[in-house]
């Protein structure tokens, strides 16, 4: 299923005034939402060769950064609660990409370890990353500005 991209947004709202008077395509919430949809639609075919869904891919990215991370810490990195991570992690485990084990010194905590297959998948993921960067067609400076702006916005919203 392909969807038509939203019309190009102007930098300034058509009318000054409260956000409630702005058309949907001039609302920040819609721009972020539609961009998120476009990103996941772009990732879907890129991830086919890896066998991962987009949420699984994000979890694996964290594991490639920090193998042996506790489930609660992985969930925090991804902005999720630990309970919502369980089905995703079970699928990664059944695919042979990770193992879950009790954390030494804290039997209540589970840690995640990459299997050799999970480690090997990182090479395919590098190709996914490169293809996504080409699809974005942004300079390093533009990416940096977007990251800074989104981190600032997220910080304000989480206060």
DSSP file (Angstrom, degrees, kcal/mol; ACC not computed):
  #  RESIDUE AA STRUCTURE BP1 BP2  ACC     N-H-->O    O-->H-N    N-H-->O    O-->H-N    TCO  KAPPA ALPHA  PHI   PSI    X-CA   Y-CA   Z-CA
    1    1 A X              0   0    0      0, 0.0     2,-0.4     0, 0.0     0, 0.0   0.000 360.0 360.0 360.0 122.4    0.0    0.0    0.0
    2    2 A X        -     0   0    0      0, 0.0     2,-0.4     0, 0.0     0, 0.0  -0.876 360.0-156.1-109.6 144.8    1.4    3.3   -1.0
    3    3 A X        -     0   0    0     -2,-0.4     2,-0.3    35,-0.0     3,-0.0  -0.899  24.8-107.6-118.9 149.8    0.2    6.6    0.2
    4    4 A X        -     0   0    0     -2,-0.4     3,-0.1     1,-0.1     2,-0.0  -0.563  40.3-115.6 -72.6 131.4    0.4   10.0   -1.4
    5    5 A X        -     0   0    0     -2,-0.3     3,-0.1     1,-0.1    -1,-0.1  -0.357  37.9 -97.9 -65.9 150.1    2.9   12.2    0.5
    6    6 A X        -     0   0    0      1,-0.1     3,-0.1    25,-0.1    -1,-0.1  -0.264  49.3 -87.0 -64.5 156.3    1.4   15.2    2.1
    7    7 A X        -     0   0    0      1,-0.1    -1,-0.1    -3,-0.1     2,-0.1  -0.233  58.1 -82.9 -59.6 152.2    1.6   18.5    0.2
    8    8 A X        -     0   0    0     -3,-0.1     2,-0.3     1,-0.1    -1,-0.1  -0.369  50.7-130.0 -59.9 132.1    4.8   20.5    0.8
    9    9 A X        -     0   0    0     -3,-0.1     2,-0.2    -2,-0.1    17,-0.1  -0.619  11.7-126.7 -87.8 142.3    4.4   22.5    4.0
   10   10 A X        -     0   0    0     -2,-0.3     4,-0.1     2,-0.1    -1,-0.0  -0.570  19.5-123.0 -82.1 154.5    5.1   26.2    4.2
   11   11 A X  S    S+     0   0    0     -2,-0.2     2,-0.4     2,-0.1    -1,-0.1   0.780  96.7  46.7 -68.1 -25.9    7.5   27.4    6.8
   12   12 A X  S    S-     0   0    0      1,-0.0    -2,-0.1     4,-0.0     4,-0.1  -0.909  94.2-105.5-119.3 145.3    4.8   29.7    8.3
   13   13 A X        -     0   0    0     -2,-0.4    -2,-0.1     1,-0.1     3,-0.0  -0.309  28.0-121.4 -63.5 151.1    1.2   29.0    9.0
   14   14 A X  S    S+     0   0    0      1,-0.1     2,-0.4    -4,-0.1    -1,-0.1   0.870  98.3  26.8 -61.5 -36.9   -1.3   30.5    6.6
   15   15 A X  S    S-     0   0    0      3,-0.1     2,-0.2     2,-0.1    -1,-0.1  -0.965  82.4-124.4-126.8 142.4   -2.9   32.4    9.4
   16   16 A X        +     0   0    0     -2,-0.4     2,-0.3    -4,-0.1    -2,-0.0  -0.499  67.9  70.9 -75.0 156.2   -1.5   33.7   12.7
   17   17 A X  S    S-     0   0    0     -2,-0.2    -4,-0.1     3,-0.0    -2,-0.1  -0.793  84.7 -11.4 131.3-172.8   -3.3   32.5   15.7
   18   18 A X    >   -     0   0    0     -2,-0.3     3,-2.1     1,-0.1     4,-0.3  -0.202  60.9-117.1 -63.1 150.7   -3.9   29.4   17.8
   19   19 A X  G >  S+     0   0    0      1,-0.3     3,-1.8     2,-0.2    -1,-0.1   0.787 110.0  72.8 -57.1 -29.1   -2.9   26.1   16.5
   20   20 A X  G 3  S+     0   0    0      1,-0.3    -1,-0.3     7,-0.0    -2,-0.1   0.722  95.6  52.2 -61.5 -20.1   -6.6   25.0   16.5
   21   21 A X  G <  S+     0   0    0     -3,-2.1    -1,-0.3    -6,-0.1     2,-0.2   0.526  89.3  99.5 -93.1  -6.5   -7.1   27.3   13.5
   22   22 A X  S <  S-     0   0    0     -3,-1.8     5,-0.1    -4,-0.3    -6,-0.0  -0.534  80.6-109.6 -80.0 144.1   -4.3   25.9   11.4
   23   23 A X    >   -     0   0    0     -2,-0.2     3,-2.1     1,-0.1    -1,-0.1  -0.324  35.9-105.2 -64.5 158.5   -5.1   23.3    8.7
   24   24 A X  G >  S+     0   0    0      1,-0.3     3,-1.5     2,-0.2     6,-0.3   0.853 119.3  58.4 -57.3 -37.9   -3.9   19.8    9.5
   25   25 A X  G 3  S+     0   0    0      1,-0.3    -1,-0.3     5,-0.1    -2,-0.1   0.476 103.8  54.0 -76.2   1.5   -0.9   20.0    7.1
   26   26 A X  G <  S+     0   0    0     -3,-2.1     2,-0.4   -17,-0.1    -1,-0.3   0.080  86.7 102.0-116.8  21.5    0.4   23.1    9.0
   27   27 A X    <>  -     0   0    0     -3,-1.5     4,-2.2     1,-0.1     3,-0.3  -0.898  67.9-140.9-107.6 134.4    0.5   21.4   12.4
   28   28 A X  H  > S+     0   0    0     -2,-0.4     4,-2.6     1,-0.2     5,-0.3   0.888 102.7  57.5 -58.3 -41.3    3.7   20.1   13.9
   29   29 A X  H  > S+     0   0    0      1,-0.2     4,-2.2     2,-0.2    -1,-0.2   0.895 108.9  45.6 -59.6 -40.2    2.0   17.1   15.3
   30   30 A X  H  > S+     0   0    0     -6,-0.3     4,-3.3    -3,-0.3     5,-0.3   0.900 110.6  52.8 -70.8 -40.0    0.8   16.1   11.8
   31   31 A X  H  X S+     0   0    0     -4,-2.2     4,-2.0     2,-0.2    -2,-0.2   0.921 112.9  44.4 -61.4 -43.3    4.2   16.7   10.2
   32   32 A X  H  X S+     0   0    0     -4,-2.6     4,-2.3     2,-0.2    -1,-0.2   0.926 115.6  48.5 -66.2 -44.2    5.9   14.5   12.8
   33   33 A X  H  X S+     0   0    0     -4,-2.2     4,-2.2    -5,-0.3    -2,-0.2   0.944 114.3  44.0 -60.9 -50.4    3.2   11.8   12.5
   34   34 A X  H  X S+     0   0    0     -4,-3.3     4,-2.2     1,-0.2    -1,-0.2   0.842 113.2  52.2 -68.6 -32.1    3.3   11.7    8.6
   35   35 A X  H  X S+     0   0    0     -4,-2.0     4,-2.4    -5,-0.3    -1,-0.2   0.901 108.1  51.7 -67.7 -40.4    7.1   11.8    8.6
   36   36 A X  H  X S+     0   0    0     -4,-2.3     4,-2.4     2,-0.2    -2,-0.2   0.913 110.3  48.7 -61.6 -43.0    7.1    8.8   11.0
   37   37 A X  H  X S+     0   0    0     -4,-2.2     4,-2.3     1,-0.2    -2,-0.2   0.924 111.4  49.6 -62.1 -44.0    4.8    6.9    8.7
   38   38 A X  H  X S+     0   0    0     -4,-2.2     4,-1.9     1,-0.2    -2,-0.2   0.882 110.3  51.7 -63.3 -37.6    7.0    7.7    5.7
   39   39 A X  H  X S+     0   0    0     -4,-2.4     4,-2.5     2,-0.2    -2,-0.2   0.942 111.0  45.4 -65.4 -46.7   10.0    6.6    7.6
   40   40 A X  H  X S+     0   0    0     -4,-2.4     4,-1.9     1,-0.2    -2,-0.2   0.869 112.7  51.8 -67.3 -33.9    8.5    3.2    8.5
   41   41 A X  H  X S+     0   0    0     -4,-2.3     4,-0.7    -5,-0.2    -1,-0.2   0.852 111.4  48.0 -68.2 -33.2    7.2    2.8    5.0
   42   42 A X  H  X S+     0   0    0     -4,-1.9     4,-0.8    -5,-0.2    -2,-0.2   0.891 113.2  47.6 -71.6 -40.3   10.8    3.5    3.7
   43   43 A X  H  X S+     0   0    0     -4,-2.5     4,-2.5     1,-0.2     5,-0.2   0.838  95.0  76.4 -69.3 -33.3   12.4    1.1    6.1
   44   44 A X  H  X S+     0   0    0     -4,-1.9     4,-0.7     1,-0.3     3,-0.2   0.898 101.3  36.2 -52.4 -54.5    9.9   -1.8    5.5
   45   45 A X  H >< S+     0   0    0     -4,-0.7     3,-0.5     1,-0.2     4,-0.4   0.849 115.8  56.4 -69.2 -29.4   11.4   -3.0    2.1
   46   46 A X  H 3< S+     0   0    0     -4,-0.8     3,-0.4     1,-0.2    -1,-0.2   0.848 108.4  47.8 -66.7 -32.9   14.9   -2.2    3.3
   47   47 A X  H >X>S+     0   0    0     -4,-2.5     4,-1.3    -3,-0.2     3,-1.2   0.571  84.6  92.8 -85.1  -9.6   14.5   -4.5    6.3
   48   48 A X  G X<5S+     0   0    0     -4,-0.7     3,-0.6    -3,-0.5    -1,-0.2   0.890  83.6  53.0 -52.9 -43.9   13.0   -7.4    4.3
   49   49 A X  G 345S+     0   0    0     -4,-0.4    -1,-0.3    -3,-0.4    -2,-0.1   0.781 109.5  49.7 -64.7 -25.9   16.5   -9.0    3.8
   50   50 A X  G <45S-     0   0    0     -3,-1.2    -1,-0.2    -4,-0.2    -2,-0.2   0.721 101.7-132.8 -83.9 -21.1   17.1   -8.9    7.6
   51   51 A X  T <<5 +     0   0    0     -4,-1.3     2,-0.3    -3,-0.6    -3,-0.2   0.591  64.0 128.3  77.9  10.6   13.8  -10.5    8.5
   52   52 A X      < -     0   0    0     -5,-1.0    -1,-0.3    -8,-0.1     2,-0.2  -0.734  55.6-136.1-101.5 147.3   13.2   -7.7   11.1
   53   53 A X     >  -     0   0    0     -2,-0.3     4,-2.7    -3,-0.1     5,-0.2  -0.492  38.8-100.6 -82.9 168.1   10.3   -5.4   11.6
   54   54 A X  H  > S+     0   0    0      1,-0.2     4,-2.3     2,-0.2     5,-0.2   0.931 123.9  47.5 -60.3 -46.7   11.1   -1.8   12.3
   55   55 A X  H  > S+     0   0    0      1,-0.2     4,-1.9     2,-0.2    -1,-0.2   0.902 113.2  49.2 -61.5 -38.5   10.6   -2.1   16.1
   56   56 A X  H  > S+     0   0    0      1,-0.2     4,-2.5     2,-0.2    -1,-0.2   0.907 108.7  54.0 -64.0 -40.8   12.8   -5.2   16.1
   57   57 A X  H  X S+     0   0    0     -4,-2.7     4,-2.5     1,-0.2    -2,-0.2   0.919 107.0  50.6 -58.9 -45.1   15.4   -3.4   14.1
   58   58 A X  H  X S+     0   0    0     -4,-2.3     4,-1.8     1,-0.2    -1,-0.2   0.906 110.4  49.6 -61.7 -40.9   15.5   -0.5   16.7
   59   59 A X  H  X S+     0   0    0     -4,-1.9     4,-2.2     1,-0.2    -1,-0.2   0.911 111.2  49.5 -63.5 -41.4   16.0   -3.1   19.5
   60   60 A X  H  X S+     0   0    0     -4,-2.5     4,-2.7     2,-0.2     5,-0.2   0.880 105.4  57.3 -66.5 -37.1   18.8   -4.7   17.6
   61   61 A X  H  X S+     0   0    0     -4,-2.5     4,-1.3     1,-0.2    -1,-0.2   0.927 108.6  46.8 -58.1 -43.9   20.5   -1.4   17.0
   62   62 A X  H  X S+     0   0    0     -4,-1.8     4,-2.5     1,-0.2     3,-0.2   0.918 112.1  50.5 -64.2 -42.3   20.6   -0.8   20.7
   63   63 A X  H  < S+     0   0    0     -4,-2.2    -2,-0.2     1,-0.2    -1,-0.2   0.863 106.6  54.0 -65.4 -34.9   21.9   -4.4   21.3
   64   64 A X  H  < S+     0   0    0     -4,-2.7     3,-0.3     1,-0.2    -1,-0.2   0.811 113.2  44.9 -67.9 -27.7   24.6   -3.8   18.7
   65   65 A X  H  < S+     0   0    0     -4,-1.3    -2,-0.2    -5,-0.2     2,-0.2   0.861 133.3  14.9 -77.3 -38.1   25.6   -0.8   20.7
   66   66 A X  S >< S-     0   0    0     -4,-2.5     3,-1.2    -5,-0.1    -1,-0.2  -0.654  73.3-164.6-145.2  79.4   25.4   -2.5   24.0
   67   67 A X  T 3  S+     0   0    0     -3,-0.3    46,-0.2     1,-0.2    -3,-0.1  -0.417  79.9  32.4 -63.8 138.8   25.3   -6.3   24.0
   68   68 A X  T 3  S+     0   0    0     44,-1.8    -1,-0.2     1,-0.2    45,-0.2   0.566  82.5 158.9  90.2   9.9   24.2   -7.7   27.4
   69   69 A X    <   -     0   0    0     -3,-1.2    43,-2.5    43,-0.3    -1,-0.2  -0.334  46.0-107.6 -66.2 146.6   21.9   -4.8   28.2
   70   70 A X  B  >  -A  111   0A   0     41,-0.2     4,-2.5     1,-0.1     3,-0.4  -0.477  23.8-120.7 -71.9 146.7   19.1   -5.3   30.7
   71   71 A X  H  > S+     0   0    0     39,-2.9     4,-2.7     1,-0.2     5,-0.2   0.898 114.4  53.3 -55.2 -43.0   15.6   -5.5   29.3
   72   72 A X  H  > S+     0   0    0     38,-0.3     4,-1.9     1,-0.2    -1,-0.2   0.861 110.0  47.9 -63.6 -34.1   14.5   -2.6   31.5
   73   73 A X  H  > S+     0   0    0     -3,-0.4     4,-2.3     2,-0.2    -1,-0.2   0.873 110.7  50.5 -74.1 -37.4   17.4   -0.5   30.1
   74   74 A X  H  X S+     0   0    0     -4,-2.5     4,-1.8     2,-0.2    -2,-0.2   0.938 110.6  50.1 -61.4 -46.7   16.6   -1.5   26.5
   75   75 A X  H  <>S+     0   0    0     -4,-2.7     5,-3.2     1,-0.2     4,-0.4   0.910 110.4  49.9 -58.8 -43.4   13.0   -0.5   27.1
   76   76 A X  H ><5S+     0   0    0     -4,-1.9     3,-1.2     1,-0.2    -1,-0.2   0.911 108.0  52.9 -63.3 -42.3   14.1    2.9   28.5
   77   77 A X  H 3<5S+     0   0    0     -4,-2.3    -1,-0.2     1,-0.3    -2,-0.2   0.840 114.1  43.2 -60.9 -33.1   16.3    3.5   25.5
   78   78 A X  T 3<5S-     0   0    0     -4,-1.8    -1,-0.3    -5,-0.1    -2,-0.2   0.377 115.0-114.6 -95.5   3.5   13.4    2.9   23.2
   79   79 A X  T < 5S+     0   0    0     -3,-1.2     2,-0.2    -4,-0.4    -3,-0.2   0.825  77.2 118.8  69.9  31.0   10.9    4.9   25.3
   80   80 A X      < -     0   0    0     -5,-3.2     2,-0.3    -6,-0.2    -1,-0.2  -0.727  67.2-108.7-120.0 168.9    8.9    1.8   26.1
   81   81 A X    >>  -     0   0    0     -2,-0.2     4,-0.8    -3,-0.1     3,-0.8  -0.746  33.8-114.5 -95.2 154.4    7.9   -0.1   29.3
   82   82 A X  H >> S+     0   0    0     -2,-0.3     3,-0.9     1,-0.3     4,-0.8   0.858 112.5  58.0 -56.1 -40.0    9.5   -3.4   29.9
   83   83 A X  H >4 S+     0   0    0      1,-0.3     3,-0.7     2,-0.2     4,-0.5   0.855 102.5  52.9 -62.0 -36.3    6.3   -5.4   29.6
   84   84 A X  H <4 S+     0   0    0     -3,-0.8     4,-0.5     1,-0.2    -1,-0.3   0.692 104.0  58.9 -74.3 -16.0    5.6   -4.1   26.1
   85   85 A X  H <X S+     0   0    0     -3,-0.9     4,-2.7    -4,-0.8     5,-0.3   0.718  84.3  83.0 -81.1 -21.9    9.1   -5.3   25.0
   86   86 A X  H <X S+     0   0    0     -4,-0.8     4,-2.5    -3,-0.7     5,-0.2   0.898  90.3  45.3 -55.5 -51.0    8.4   -8.9   26.0
   87   87 A X  H  > S+     0   0    0     -4,-0.5     4,-1.9     1,-0.2    -1,-0.2   0.916 114.9  49.1 -61.5 -40.3    6.6  -10.1   22.8
   88   88 A X  H  > S+     0   0    0     -4,-0.5     4,-2.0     1,-0.2    -1,-0.2   0.923 113.1  46.7 -61.7 -45.4    9.2   -8.3   20.6
   89   89 A X  H  X S+     0   0    0     -4,-2.7     4,-2.5     1,-0.2    -1,-0.2   0.854 108.5  55.2 -68.4 -35.3   12.1   -9.9   22.5
   90   90 A X  H  X S+     0   0    0     -4,-2.5     4,-2.8    -5,-0.3    -1,-0.2   0.894 108.2  49.7 -63.3 -38.7   10.4  -13.4   22.4
   91   91 A X  H  X S+     0   0    0     -4,-1.9     4,-1.5     2,-0.2    -2,-0.2   0.903 111.0  48.6 -66.9 -40.3   10.2  -13.1   18.6
   92   92 A X  H  <>S+     0   0    0     -4,-2.0     5,-2.5     2,-0.2     6,-0.8   0.890 113.4  48.4 -64.3 -38.2   13.9  -12.1   18.4
   93   93 A X  H ><5S+     0   0    0     -4,-2.5     3,-1.6     1,-0.2    -2,-0.2   0.922 110.0  49.9 -68.0 -43.7   14.8  -15.0   20.6
   94   94 A X  H 3<5S+     0   0    0     -4,-2.8    -1,-0.2     1,-0.3    -2,-0.2   0.767 106.5  57.3 -68.3 -22.5   12.7  -17.5   18.6
   95   95 A X  T 3<5S-     0   0    0     -4,-1.5    -1,-0.3    -5,-0.2    -2,-0.2   0.501 117.8-116.3 -81.2  -4.6   14.5  -16.2   15.5
   96   96 A X  T < 5S+     0   0    0     -3,-1.6    22,-0.4     2,-0.2    21,-0.4   0.719  85.2 114.0  80.0  21.3   17.8  -17.1   17.1
   97   97 A X  S   <S+     0   0    0     -5,-2.5    18,-2.3     1,-0.2     2,-0.3   0.753  77.0  16.7 -96.6 -27.8   19.1  -13.5   17.3
   98   98 A X  E     -B  114   0A   0     -6,-0.8     2,-0.4    16,-0.3    16,-0.2  -0.940  58.9-147.9-139.4 160.5   19.2  -13.0   21.1
   99   99 A X  E     -B  113   0A   0     14,-2.4    14,-2.6    -2,-0.3     2,-0.5  -0.974  14.8-142.6-124.9 147.7   19.1  -15.0   24.3
  100  100 A X  E     +B  112   0A   0     -2,-0.4     2,-0.3    12,-0.2    12,-0.2  -0.914  26.8 168.4-107.7 135.1   17.6  -13.8   27.5
  101  101 A X  E     -B  111   0A   0     10,-2.4    10,-3.6    -2,-0.5     2,-0.1  -0.989  40.5 -92.1-144.8 155.4   19.2  -14.6   30.8
  102  102 A X  E     -B  110   0A   0     -2,-0.3     2,-0.4     8,-0.2     8,-0.3  -0.383  46.4-113.1 -63.9 139.3   19.0  -13.6   34.4
  103  103 A X  E >   -B  106   0A   0      6,-3.2     3,-2.3     3,-0.7     6,-0.3  -0.609  34.3-110.0 -75.4 127.5   21.3  -10.8   35.3
  104  104 A X  T 3  S+     0   0    0     -2,-0.4    -1,-0.1     1,-0.3    -3,-0.0  -0.361 104.7  18.1 -58.0 133.0   24.0  -12.0   37.8
  105  105 A X  T 3  S+     0   0    0     -2,-0.0    -1,-0.3    -3,-0.0     2,-0.2   0.283 123.4  61.8  88.6 -10.8   23.4  -10.4   41.2
  106  106 A X  E X   - B   0 103A   0     -3,-2.3     3,-1.8     3,-0.2    -3,-0.7  -0.681  57.2-176.7-147.9  89.0   19.8   -9.6   40.4
  107  107 A X  E 3  S+     0   0A   0      1,-0.3    -1,-0.1    -2,-0.2    -3,-0.1   0.668  83.3  62.0 -62.8 -17.4   17.6  -12.6   39.6
  108  108 A X  E 3  S+     0   0A   0     -6,-0.1     2,-0.4    -5,-0.1    -1,-0.3   0.688  93.3  77.8 -80.9 -17.1   14.6  -10.4   38.9
  109  109 A X  E <   -     0   0A   0     -3,-1.8    -6,-3.2    -6,-0.3     2,-0.4  -0.756  66.9-151.2-101.1 138.2   16.4   -8.7   36.0
  110  110 A X  E     - B   0 102A   0     -2,-0.4   -39,-2.9    -8,-0.3   -38,-0.3  -0.867   7.7-159.3-105.4 139.1   16.8  -10.1   32.5
  111  111 A X  E     -AB  70 101A   0    -10,-3.6   -10,-2.4    -2,-0.4     2,-0.5  -0.831  11.7-134.7-111.5 155.7   19.7   -9.3   30.2
  112  112 A X  E     - B   0 100A   0    -43,-2.5   -44,-1.8    -2,-0.3     2,-0.4  -0.931  18.2-171.5-114.0 132.0   19.8   -9.7   26.5
  113  113 A X  E     - B   0  99A   0    -14,-2.6   -14,-2.4    -2,-0.5     2,-0.2  -0.975  23.4-123.0-123.0 135.4   22.8  -11.2   24.7
  114  114 A X  E     - B   0  98A   0     -2,-0.4   -16,-0.3   -16,-0.2     2,-0.1  -0.521  22.9-140.5 -71.4 139.3   23.3  -11.3   20.9
  115  115 A X     >  -     0   0    0    -18,-2.3     4,-2.5    -2,-0.2     5,-0.2  -0.451  35.0 -96.5 -85.1 169.9   23.8  -14.8   19.4
  116  116 A X  H  > S+     0   0    0      1,-0.2     4,-2.5     2,-0.2     5,-0.2   0.892 129.9  52.2 -55.1 -37.8   26.3  -15.3   16.6
  117  117 A X  H  > S+     0   0    0    -21,-0.4     4,-1.7     2,-0.2    -1,-0.2   0.896 108.8  50.1 -65.3 -39.2   23.4  -14.9   14.2
  118  118 A X  H  4 S+     0   0    0    -22,-0.4     4,-0.4   -21,-0.2    -2,-0.2   0.880 111.8  47.6 -65.5 -38.3   22.4  -11.6   15.9
  119  119 A X  H >< S+     0   0    0     -4,-2.5     3,-1.2     1,-0.2     4,-0.3   0.906 110.7  51.6 -67.5 -41.5   25.9  -10.3   15.6
  120  120 A X  H >X S+     0   0    0     -4,-2.5     3,-1.4     1,-0.3     4,-0.6   0.812  97.4  67.6 -65.7 -30.4   26.2  -11.3   12.0
  121  121 A X  H 3X S+     0   0    0     -4,-1.7     4,-2.0     1,-0.3     3,-0.3   0.719  81.6  78.5 -63.5 -19.7   23.0   -9.5   11.1
  122  122 A X  H <> S+     0   0    0     -3,-1.2     4,-1.7    -4,-0.4    -1,-0.3   0.843  86.9  57.6 -59.0 -34.5   24.7   -6.3   11.9
  123  123 A X  H <> S+     0   0    0     -3,-1.4     4,-1.1    -4,-0.3    -1,-0.2   0.913 107.4  46.6 -64.9 -42.2   26.4   -6.4    8.5
  124  124 A X  H  X S+     0   0    0     -4,-0.6     4,-1.6    -3,-0.3     3,-0.3   0.883 109.2  56.3 -64.6 -36.7   23.1   -6.5    6.7
  125  125 A X  H  X S+     0   0    0     -4,-2.0     4,-2.7     1,-0.2    -1,-0.2   0.834  98.6  60.2 -65.8 -32.2   21.8   -3.7    8.9
  126  126 A X  H  X S+     0   0    0     -4,-1.7     4,-2.2     1,-0.2    -1,-0.2   0.880 104.4  50.2 -62.4 -36.4   24.7   -1.5    7.7
  127  127 A X  H  X S+     0   0    0     -4,-1.1     4,-2.4    -3,-0.3    -1,-0.2   0.883 109.4  51.4 -66.8 -38.3   23.4   -1.9    4.2
  128  128 A X  H  X S+     0   0    0     -4,-1.6     4,-2.5     2,-0.2    -2,-0.2   0.929 109.4  50.2 -62.5 -45.6   20.0   -0.9    5.5
  129  129 A X  H  X S+     0   0    0     -4,-2.7     4,-2.4     1,-0.2    -2,-0.2   0.924 111.4  47.8 -59.3 -45.7   21.4    2.2    7.2
  130  130 A X  H  X S+     0   0    0     -4,-2.2     4,-2.0     1,-0.2    -1,-0.2   0.910 112.3  49.0 -63.8 -42.6   23.3    3.3    4.0
  131  131 A X  H  X S+     0   0    0     -4,-2.4     4,-2.1     1,-0.2    -1,-0.2   0.890 111.3  49.9 -65.1 -38.7   20.1    2.8    1.8
  132  132 A X  H  X S+     0   0    0     -4,-2.5     4,-2.1     2,-0.2    -2,-0.2   0.912 108.2  52.7 -66.9 -40.9   18.0    4.8    4.3
  133  133 A X  H  X>S+     0   0    0     -4,-2.4     4,-1.6     1,-0.2     5,-0.6   0.904 109.7  49.4 -60.2 -40.6   20.6    7.6    4.3
  134  134 A X  H  <5S+     0   0    0     -4,-2.0    -1,-0.2     1,-0.2    -2,-0.2   0.908 109.4  52.2 -63.7 -40.8   20.4    7.7    0.5
  135  135 A X  H  <5S+     0   0    0     -4,-2.1    -2,-0.2     1,-0.2    -1,-0.2   0.860 107.8  51.9 -63.6 -35.4   16.6    7.8    0.6
  136  136 A X  H  <5S-     0   0    0     -4,-2.1    -1,-0.2    -5,-0.1    -2,-0.2   0.847  87.1-160.7 -70.6 -34.0   16.7   10.8    3.0
  137  137 A X  T  <5 +     0   0    0     -4,-1.6     2,-0.3     1,-0.2    -3,-0.1   0.910  37.9 140.5  52.7  49.2   19.0   12.7    0.7
  138  138 A X      < -     0   0    0     -5,-0.6    -1,-0.2     3,-0.0    -2,-0.1  -0.912  51.8-118.7-120.5 147.9   20.1   15.1    3.5
  139  139 A X     >  -     0   0    0     -2,-0.3     4,-2.5     1,-0.1     5,-0.2  -0.346  32.9-107.0 -74.9 164.8   23.6   16.5    4.3
  140  140 A X  H  > S+     0   0    0      1,-0.2     4,-2.6     2,-0.2     5,-0.1   0.887 122.9  53.0 -59.0 -38.7   25.3   15.7    7.6
  141  141 A X  H  > S+     0   0    0      2,-0.2     4,-2.4     1,-0.2    -1,-0.2   0.909 108.6  48.9 -64.2 -41.7   24.6   19.2    8.7
  142  142 A X  H  > S+     0   0    0      2,-0.2     4,-2.4     1,-0.2    -2,-0.2   0.912 111.5  49.0 -64.4 -41.8   20.9   18.9    7.9
  143  143 A X  H  X S+     0   0    0     -4,-2.5     4,-2.8     1,-0.2    -2,-0.2   0.933 111.0  51.0 -62.4 -44.8   20.7   15.6    9.8
  144  144 A X  H  X S+     0   0    0     -4,-2.6     4,-2.5     1,-0.2    -2,-0.2   0.898 110.2  49.1 -59.4 -42.1   22.5   17.2   12.8
  145  145 A X  H  X S+     0   0    0     -4,-2.4     4,-2.6     2,-0.2    -1,-0.2   0.911 112.0  48.4 -64.9 -42.4   20.0   20.1   12.8
  146  146 A X  H  X S+     0   0    0     -4,-2.4     4,-2.8     2,-0.2     5,-0.2   0.928 111.8  49.4 -63.6 -44.2   17.0   17.7   12.7
  147  147 A X  H  X S+     0   0    0     -4,-2.8     4,-2.6     1,-0.2     5,-0.2   0.935 112.6  47.5 -60.2 -46.2   18.4   15.6   15.5
  148  148 A X  H  X S+     0   0    0     -4,-2.5     4,-2.2    -5,-0.2    -1,-0.2   0.927 114.1  47.0 -60.6 -45.5   19.1   18.7   17.6
  149  149 A X  H  X S+     0   0    0     -4,-2.6     4,-2.5     1,-0.2    -2,-0.2   0.908 113.5  47.0 -64.7 -42.8   15.6   20.1   17.0
  150  150 A X  H  X S+     0   0    0     -4,-2.8     4,-2.9     2,-0.2     5,-0.2   0.891 111.7  50.8 -68.5 -38.6   13.8   16.8   17.6
  151  151 A X  H  X S+     0   0    0     -4,-2.6     4,-2.3    -5,-0.2    -1,-0.2   0.903 111.6  48.7 -64.1 -39.8   15.8   16.2   20.9
  152  152 A X  H  X S+     0   0    0     -4,-2.2     4,-2.3    -5,-0.2    -2,-0.2   0.942 113.1  47.0 -63.6 -47.3   14.9   19.7   22.0
  153  153 A X  H  X S+     0   0    0     -4,-2.5     4,-2.4     1,-0.2    -2,-0.2   0.928 111.9  49.9 -60.8 -46.2   11.2   19.1   21.2
  154  154 A X  H  X S+     0   0    0     -4,-2.9     4,-2.0     1,-0.2    -1,-0.2   0.919 109.9  52.1 -59.8 -43.3   11.2   15.7   22.9
  155  155 A X  H  X S+     0   0    0     -4,-2.3     4,-0.7     1,-0.2    -1,-0.2   0.912 110.2  47.9 -59.0 -44.4   12.8   17.3   26.0
  156  156 A X  H >< S+     0   0    0     -4,-2.3     3,-0.7     1,-0.2    -1,-0.2   0.907 113.2  47.9 -63.4 -41.2   10.1   20.0   26.2
  157  157 A X  H 3< S+     0   0    0     -4,-2.4    -1,-0.2     1,-0.2    -2,-0.2   0.791 109.1  53.5 -72.7 -26.5    7.3   17.5   25.7
  158  158 A X  H 3<        0   0    0     -4,-2.0    -1,-0.2     1,-0.2    -2,-0.2   0.571 360.0 360.0 -85.0  -8.1    8.7   15.2   28.4
  159  159 A X    <<        0   0    0     -4,-0.7    -1,-0.2    -3,-0.7    -2,-0.1   0.505 360.0 360.0 -68.1 360.0    8.9   17.9   31.1
